[in-house]
Amino acid sequence: MTSPPPGTAGTTVLTSEDMHRALRRIAHEILEQCHGAEDLVLLGIPTRGATLAKRLAEILGEIEPAFNPEQRCGQLDVTLYRDDLRRLAPRTLGSTALPKAGIDDATVILVDDVLYSGRTVRAALDALGDYGRPRTVRLAVLVDRGHRELPIRADHVGKNLPTSRTERVTVRLQEVDGMDDVAIAPAEGSRQ
């Protein structure tokens, strides 16, 4: 672990290179466990999950030329399906953009940046039901930090990162934040 860039708090646990290696490994795992890419659809959970899904789709396209990233990658907004809307600050609705082929009878890979309580994934599963009936749904995350509140686990994990509830994990992506890294730090207001 290294110190984070100036102006950030915490410890860097994944660099840009680490993130790229993790996504490449996840892509290979997906192809192996799904026996190819024939019916794969990647759906990222906005914001950073959607960006990671695009990156993962591009890597899948490099490995498996029959996989078309533009036709097999989309995003799934789960805002209205969350069970904690009343407890969170108001948020802007994102957009859902499914591939033209849809998700019926497809192997859908949900992609998110951090798996924590499992509630976002539960909301994504509820949202999927409104858009079709996939044959299989799998979960790929860059970081699994533990502390599940629901019986949900990731099928593909870039890094298992044991944390305490008094810590926060921050994922920054070039497309959204201007740089790539994952850092862990004490949560604001926590005593350490």
Protein Blocks (a to p, Z undefined) as FASTA:
>chain_A
ZZddehiacjdfbdfklmmmmmmmmmmmmmmmnopaklgccddddfklmmmmmmmmmmmm
mmmmmlcfklmgccddfklmpcklmmpccdddddddddfklmnhpacddddfbdcklmmm
mmmmmmmmmnoccfbdcdddfbdgejiabdcddfbdfbdcdddfkbccddddfklnopac
ddddddehiaZZ
